[in-house]
Amino acid sequence: MFASRFRRFGAGLALSAIALLAGCDKPEPLASTTGSISDLVTNVSVRGGTVPGVLELGTVPTGTLGPTATVAGITAAVNGGSAAMDVTGSDTYTRLLVSAVGTDDYYSVPLPTASALENVVISLSPDVNGSQLRLRYALEGASGIGPYFEQTLRIIRAGNGDFQASVAWTGASDVDLHVFDPNGEHVYYGNRNATTGGRLDIDSNAACTIDNTNVENIFWPLNGAPAGQYRVELHYYDDCGVPRSDWVVTVLLRGQAPAITTGSFVGAAGVANPAVVIGNFTY
């Protein structure tokens, strides 16, 4: 057991160092010439994806009288991946507005019923470069639109192509992404490079060596993924002493809409938190 954990620690540390050299250096804010928010954020949704946002063209509306928003959740994600936030209102709201500093347009999410708390999933474009995306949230209630709450989301550049699976999570814990390819080969921290071309290019918080990245990514490059079925799993390797880790997994196959799954690991890693099968995906 000690030898296994030592190999996990050493490999994770090496990959973390590579990631830092390859594109996890200090990010810069996105420039004001990025165009529409839709060039960076491909969708905003609530209620498990059943209520998607609508892209509205033009200047985002402003207000001061409506509910005040408070946003907490995932603070980093990969290009092509997702982040999930709890958006709490000082009063109930019936519409959520999401915009980004330095971009045009905004997403409007009308709620079927009034709510004071929604879990919001932000889906990112695969083409976003590593940077800081400054998102702004506003709520509309009975008295109008409230002031904006600004949150900085760090975007970490990761590999993508024919197949990409990524996870982002809260809490300083060790969450591991696993993918089984059509040939049955298992891609994870113990086998980072598949013979079919798949690769784990980001492995975060290995053996509780906390790097504050909190994302992992496995991909097959463009025109490099074998056809067939892929199984994606999420494992709680170690809670590292934190009581809870909320996560969002995004599976993106070329030519298909992203599949997004959210969940939580609560309590200690182990029996109480068995591996989660995200699903089987055919390419």
QUIMO-V119758 format. One line per field, one symbol per residue. ss: DSSP state (H for helix, E for strand, C for the rest). phi: phi as a letter, one per 20 degrees, with the letter a starting at -180 (. if undefined). burial: b if it has 9 or more other C-alpha atoms within 8 Angstrom, else e. A space follows every 50 residues. Layout:
ss = ???
phi = ???
burial = ???
This chain:
ss = CHHHHHHHHHHHHHHHHHHHHHCCCCCCECCCCCCEHHHCEEEEEECCCC EECEEECCCCCCCCCCCCEEEEECCEEECCCEEEEEEEEEEEEEEEEEEE CCCECEEEEEEEEEEEEEEEEEEECCCCCCEEEEEEEEEEECCEECCCEE EEEEEECCCCCCEEEEEEECCCCEEEEEEECCCCCEEECCECECCCCCEE EECCCHHHCCCCCCEEEEEECCCCCCCCEEEEEEEEEECCCCCEEEEEEE EEECCCCCEEEEEEEECCCECCECCEEEEEEEC
phi = .fffffffffffffffffffferdfgfdffffdfnfgffddeacbclmnf ceedfdeofffcaceffeeccbqfdbbegndbcccedddfbfcdbddccc fncemadddfefcfbdbcedddedffefegaddeecdcddcfeoeefedd cededdfcfbrfbbccccbenecddceccdegenfedafebfcffeofbe dccdlglmefdmelbcbcbdfgmceffpddddccdefbflnefbceccdc dcdgncffddcdabdcnffpgfcfgdefqdcdd
burial = eeeebeebbebbbebbeebbeebbeebeebeeebbbbbbbbbbbbbbebe bbbebeeeeeeebebbbbbebebbbbbbbbbbbbbbbbbeebbbbbbbbb bbbbbbbbbbbeeebbbbbbbbbbbeebebbbbbbbbbbbbeebbbbbbe ebbbbbbbbbbbbbbbbbbbbbbbbbbbbbbbeeebbbbeebbbeebbbb bbbbbbbbebeeebbbbbbbbeebbeeebbbbbbbbbbbeebebbbbbbb bbbeeeeeebbbeebebbbbeebbeeebeeeeb
